[in-house]
Amino acid sequence: MRLQALVDDVLSVEEFGDGDMAIAQVVPIQRSRAHGTVAEIQGASKNFGSVRALVDFNFQVRAGELTALLGPNGAGKTTAIKLLLGLACPTSGRVSVFGADPAEATTRTRVGAMLQVGRVPESLRAAEHIDLFSSYYPNPLPISETLAIAGLEELRDRKFGDLSGGQKQRVLFALAICGNPDLLFLDEPTVGLDVEARHLLWQEIRNLLGRGKTVVLTTHYLEEADALADRVAVINKGSIIAEGTPAQIKSRTAGKKIRCVTQLSAAVIRDIKGVIDVQADREAVVIQSNHPESVLRGLLSLDLEISGIEVTSAGLEDAFLALTREEK
């Protein structure tokens, strides 16, 4: 009875909120969905010589949503973004943005982009860059508003070449939004930012969505996609292998994770009924299981000194790794 009570306490500790044993829970942020498709790739393939970067690729961007395009390096994310920006043409298939050719001038004035490959003159000041880029658009934001959104008010007169890596990222973000675009492409926007700056940028992205903008995000920070995305598309080897809300993608990886500090070896833990996988995590181990209750009973019966128990649902990173492993 004491063992059962201890297991029950661990599995319900989310109601108490602290202690040596805790359950973490991620609650998705609800945001109203808009309707309509603003950009689409239909049955597209893209070849670079003998290399097939995209294969029968289908992808939709819905109005008013943030769509995260995730995939390992070389999966085809950059190629897909280049097609949508009109920077490359598909070998076969169709690409449209706002119902037109993405390379058309009238289409491009409604689109903003922050790309990893972006380069700007180092000698111009931050405000000068924004002023120049704003001139390319018919209805740009006031420069003061762009500076405020990007957190550059105190850096407006600094030369781009004198800025830190994180500050340069904020300038590139400002250049992407200064034209007040309806569709915004953000390619790894928070690389080089510290935790506080990253979360501030997340909030600015949410503000843009709140104003009815549409965003396509590529990122290697899976928690970033989980926090921001309405919809996630996972790409591997040039094709979409999974698509849906973050919750739907995460449901592809069943079960929960148990993290704990124990003297038990990985081999012993794997023999406990209900254990799917065991991985070392610094001083602790992380156990994946479809039946965490029975696994906890087994752990507690074998190691009375076990500590630091945390039980969490499988996250987006777990689902991403599982999906891309399946495709290898």
BELBELGI-V394273 format. One record per residue. SS is DSSP state (a for helix, b for strand, c for the rest). OMEGA is omega in whole degrees, 0 to 359 (NA if undefined). D_FIRST is the distance of its C-alpha to the first C-alpha in whole Angstrom. Layout:
BEGIN
ss=SS omega=OMEGA d_first=D_FIRST
ss=SS omega=OMEGA d_first=D_FIRST
END
This chain:
BEGIN
ss=c omega=179 d_first=0
ss=a omega=180 d_first=4
ss=a omega=179 d_first=5
ss=a omega=180 d_first=5
ss=a omega=180 d_first=6
ss=a omega=177 d_first=9
ss=a omega=180 d_first=10
ss=a omega=179 d_first=10
ss=a omega=181 d_first=12
ss=a omega=185 d_first=14
ss=a omega=179 d_first=15
ss=c omega=185 d_first=16
ss=a omega=177 d_first=18
ss=a omega=179 d_first=21
ss=a omega=185 d_first=21
ss=c omega=170 d_first=21
ss=c omega=176 d_first=24
ss=c omega=181 d_first=23
ss=c omega=181 d_first=21
ss=c omega=180 d_first=21
ss=c omega=185 d_first=19
ss=b omega=175 d_first=21
ss=b omega=176 d_first=22
ss=b omega=181 d_first=25
ss=c omega=178 d_first=27
ss=c omega=179 d_first=31
ss=c omega=182 d_first=32
ss=c omega=177 d_first=36
ss=c omega=180 d_first=39
ss=c omega=176 d_first=40
ss=c omega=183 d_first=44
ss=c omega=181 d_first=47
ss=c omega=173 d_first=48
ss=c omega=182 d_first=52
ss=c omega=177 d_first=54
ss=c omega=179 d_first=56
ss=b omega=181 d_first=57
ss=b omega=179 d_first=59
ss=b omega=185 d_first=59
ss=b omega=170 d_first=58
ss=b omega=184 d_first=59
ss=b omega=175 d_first=59
ss=b omega=186 d_first=59
ss=b omega=169 d_first=61
ss=b omega=178 d_first=61
ss=b omega=181 d_first=62
ss=b omega=170 d_first=64
ss=b omega=187 d_first=65
ss=c omega=180 d_first=67
ss=c omega=182 d_first=65
ss=b omega=179 d_first=62
ss=b omega=183 d_first=60
ss=b omega=176 d_first=58
ss=b omega=183 d_first=58
ss=b omega=179 d_first=57
ss=b omega=190 d_first=58
ss=b omega=178 d_first=56
ss=b omega=186 d_first=55
ss=b omega=179 d_first=54
ss=b omega=174 d_first=54
ss=b omega=184 d_first=54
ss=b omega=183 d_first=53
ss=c omega=174 d_first=55
ss=c omega=181 d_first=53
ss=c omega=169 d_first=50
ss=b omega=178 d_first=49
ss=b omega=178 d_first=48
ss=b omega=176 d_first=47
ss=b omega=186 d_first=48
ss=b omega=177 d_first=46
ss=c omega=178 d_first=47
ss=c omega=177 d_first=47
ss=c omega=179 d_first=51
ss=c omega=183 d_first=53
ss=c omega=181 d_first=52
ss=c omega=182 d_first=54
ss=a omega=183 d_first=53
ss=a omega=178 d_first=56
ss=a omega=179 d_first=59
ss=a omega=179 d_first=57
ss=a omega=179 d_first=58
ss=a omega=177 d_first=61
ss=a omega=182 d_first=62
ss=a omega=178 d_first=61
ss=c omega=182 d_first=63
ss=c omega=179 d_first=66
ss=c omega=177 d_first=66
ss=c omega=179 d_first=66
ss=c omega=179 d_first=67
ss=c omega=173 d_first=65
ss=c omega=174 d_first=66
ss=b omega=181 d_first=66
ss=b omega=187 d_first=64
ss=b omega=177 d_first=64
ss=b omega=177 d_first=63
ss=b omega=176 d_first=63
ss=b omega=187 d_first=63
ss=c omega=177 d_first=63
ss=c omega=184 d_first=65
ss=b omega=176 d_first=68
ss=c omega=182 d_first=68
ss=c omega=180 d_first=66
ss=c omega=180 d_first=69
ss=c omega=184 d_first=71
ss=a omega=181 d_first=72
ss=a omega=176 d_first=71
ss=a omega=186 d_first=68
ss=a omega=178 d_first=67
ss=c omega=177 d_first=68
ss=c omega=186 d_first=65
ss=b omega=172 d_first=63
ss=b omega=183 d_first=61
ss=b omega=172 d_first=60
ss=b omega=186 d_first=58
ss=c omega=178 d_first=59
ss=c omega=182 d_first=58
ss=c omega=183 d_first=61
ss=c omega=178 d_first=63
ss=c omega=177 d_first=65
ss=c omega=180 d_first=68
ss=c omega=183 d_first=70
ss=c omega=188 d_first=69
ss=c omega=180 d_first=72
ss=c omega=178 d_first=72
ss=b omega=183 d_first=70
ss=a omega=182 d_first=66
ss=a omega=179 d_first=68
ss=a omega=176 d_first=71
ss=a omega=182 d_first=69
ss=a omega=178 d_first=67
ss=a omega=180 d_first=71
ss=a omega=182 d_first=72
ss=a omega=180 d_first=69
ss=a omega=183 d_first=69
ss=c omega=180 d_first=73
ss=c omega=187 d_first=72
ss=c omega=182 d_first=70
ss=c omega=183 d_first=72
ss=c omega=183 d_first=70
ss=c omega=173 d_first=68
ss=c omega=170 d_first=66
ss=c omega=183 d_first=67
ss=a omega=180 d_first=67
ss=a omega=180 d_first=66
ss=a omega=178 d_first=63
ss=a omega=178 d_first=62
ss=a omega=181 d_first=62
ss=a omega=181 d_first=60
ss=a omega=183 d_first=57
ss=c omega=180 d_first=57
ss=c omega=185 d_first=57
ss=c omega=185 d_first=60
ss=a omega=181 d_first=62
ss=a omega=182 d_first=63
ss=a omega=188 d_first=64
ss=c omega=184 d_first=66
ss=c omega=178 d_first=69
ss=c omega=176 d_first=67
ss=b omega=183 d_first=69
ss=a omega=182 d_first=66
ss=a omega=180 d_first=67
ss=a omega=184 d_first=66
ss=c omega=174 d_first=62
ss=c omega=180 d_first=59
ss=a omega=179 d_first=57
ss=a omega=178 d_first=55
ss=a omega=176 d_first=58
ss=a omega=177 d_first=60
ss=a omega=180 d_first=57
ss=a omega=175 d_first=57
ss=a omega=180 d_first=61
ss=a omega=174 d_first=60
ss=a omega=179 d_first=58
ss=a omega=180 d_first=60
ss=a omega=179 d_first=63
ss=a omega=185 d_first=61
ss=a omega=189 d_first=60
ss=c omega=180 d_first=64
ss=c omega=181 d_first=65
ss=c omega=185 d_first=63
ss=c omega=175 d_first=62
ss=c omega=181 d_first=60
ss=b omega=185 d_first=59
ss=b omega=176 d_first=57
ss=b omega=180 d_first=56
ss=b omega=182 d_first=54
ss=b omega=182 d_first=54
ss=c omega=188 d_first=51
ss=c omega=186 d_first=52
ss=c omega=176 d_first=50
ss=c omega=178 d_first=51
ss=c omega=179 d_first=52
ss=c omega=174 d_first=50
ss=c omega=187 d_first=48
ss=a omega=182 d_first=44
ss=a omega=180 d_first=46
ss=a omega=179 d_first=49
ss=a omega=181 d_first=47
ss=a omega=175 d_first=45
ss=a omega=178 d_first=48
ss=a omega=175 d_first=50
ss=a omega=182 d_first=47
ss=a omega=178 d_first=48
ss=a omega=176 d_first=51
ss=a omega=176 d_first=51
ss=a omega=179 d_first=48
ss=a omega=177 d_first=51
ss=a omega=178 d_first=54
ss=a omega=178 d_first=52
ss=a omega=177 d_first=52
ss=c omega=176 d_first=55
ss=c omega=179 d_first=55
ss=c omega=178 d_first=56
ss=b omega=186 d_first=54
ss=b omega=169 d_first=53
ss=b omega=185 d_first=52
ss=b omega=165 d_first=50
ss=b omega=183 d_first=50
ss=c omega=171 d_first=47
ss=c omega=176 d_first=45
ss=c omega=185 d_first=43
ss=a omega=178 d_first=40
ss=a omega=177 d_first=39
ss=a omega=178 d_first=42
ss=a omega=180 d_first=42
ss=a omega=183 d_first=39
ss=a omega=190 d_first=40
ss=a omega=194 d_first=43
ss=c omega=166 d_first=44
ss=c omega=184 d_first=44
ss=b omega=182 d_first=45
ss=b omega=172 d_first=44
ss=b omega=180 d_first=46
ss=b omega=181 d_first=45
ss=b omega=176 d_first=48
ss=b omega=179 d_first=49
ss=c omega=172 d_first=52
ss=c omega=181 d_first=54
ss=b omega=174 d_first=52
ss=b omega=181 d_first=49
ss=b omega=177 d_first=46
ss=b omega=182 d_first=44
ss=b omega=179 d_first=44
ss=b omega=175 d_first=43
ss=c omega=176 d_first=41
ss=a omega=179 d_first=38
ss=a omega=180 d_first=35
ss=a omega=178 d_first=37
ss=a omega=181 d_first=38
ss=a omega=180 d_first=34
ss=c omega=177 d_first=33
ss=c omega=175 d_first=35
ss=c omega=185 d_first=32
ss=c omega=171 d_first=29
ss=c omega=183 d_first=25
ss=b omega=176 d_first=24
ss=b omega=175 d_first=24
ss=b omega=175 d_first=22
ss=b omega=182 d_first=24
ss=b omega=174 d_first=22
ss=b omega=185 d_first=23
ss=c omega=176 d_first=22
ss=c omega=182 d_first=24
ss=c omega=177 d_first=23
ss=c omega=178 d_first=26
ss=a omega=180 d_first=27
ss=a omega=179 d_first=28
ss=a omega=181 d_first=24
ss=a omega=180 d_first=23
ss=a omega=180 d_first=25
ss=c omega=179 d_first=24
ss=c omega=182 d_first=20
ss=c omega=178 d_first=20
ss=c omega=179 d_first=21
ss=b omega=178 d_first=23
ss=b omega=184 d_first=27
ss=b omega=178 d_first=28
ss=b omega=178 d_first=28
ss=b omega=176 d_first=30
ss=b omega=177 d_first=31
ss=b omega=186 d_first=31
ss=c omega=183 d_first=33
ss=c omega=185 d_first=30
ss=b omega=172 d_first=27
ss=b omega=176 d_first=26
ss=b omega=184 d_first=26
ss=b omega=175 d_first=24
ss=b omega=185 d_first=25
ss=b omega=171 d_first=23
ss=c omega=182 d_first=23
ss=c omega=186 d_first=19
ss=a omega=180 d_first=18
ss=a omega=182 d_first=14
ss=a omega=178 d_first=14
ss=a omega=178 d_first=17
ss=a omega=177 d_first=14
ss=a omega=179 d_first=11
ss=a omega=179 d_first=14
ss=a omega=183 d_first=16
ss=a omega=179 d_first=13
ss=a omega=182 d_first=12
ss=a omega=183 d_first=16
ss=c omega=181 d_first=17
ss=c omega=180 d_first=15
ss=c omega=181 d_first=18
ss=c omega=184 d_first=18
ss=b omega=175 d_first=20
ss=b omega=184 d_first=22
ss=b omega=174 d_first=20
ss=b omega=177 d_first=22
ss=b omega=181 d_first=21
ss=b omega=173 d_first=25
ss=b omega=177 d_first=26
ss=c omega=183 d_first=29
ss=c omega=180 d_first=32
ss=a omega=179 d_first=36
ss=a omega=178 d_first=36
ss=a omega=180 d_first=34
ss=a omega=180 d_first=36
ss=a omega=181 d_first=39
ss=a omega=179 d_first=38
ss=a omega=182 d_first=37
ss=a omega=183 d_first=40
ss=a omega=175 d_first=42
ss=a omega=181 d_first=41
ss=a omega=185 d_first=41
ss=c omega=182 d_first=45
ss=c omega=NA d_first=46
END
